[in-house]
Amino acid sequence: MKVTLEFDSAAEALVALRAADYLTAAEQFASYLRQQLKYADHPDREINLLEAVQARFYEDFQNLIS
């Protein structure tokens, strides 16, 4: 398969070329949140904050990460 993409600026092209890097970063952050909630010993207030961040993260990225 051959795909040709055209961009209006170099900045747009760089974002597209780095899409896999962004996905990897999102997956790593999701993993970090999961590990902090599952294995780390945090006070209840921090757990609540981590859970809120994780919920918002999954809401925003639900179609990008598995």
Number of C-alpha atoms within 10 A of each C-alpha: 2 3 4 4 6 7 10 7 8 9 10 11 13 11 12 14 11 11 11 11 12 13 14 13 12 17 16 12 14 19 13 13 16 15 11 15 17 10 8 10 10 12 8 9 9 12 16 13 11 17 16 11 14 19 13 12 15 15 10 10 15 11 8 10 11 8
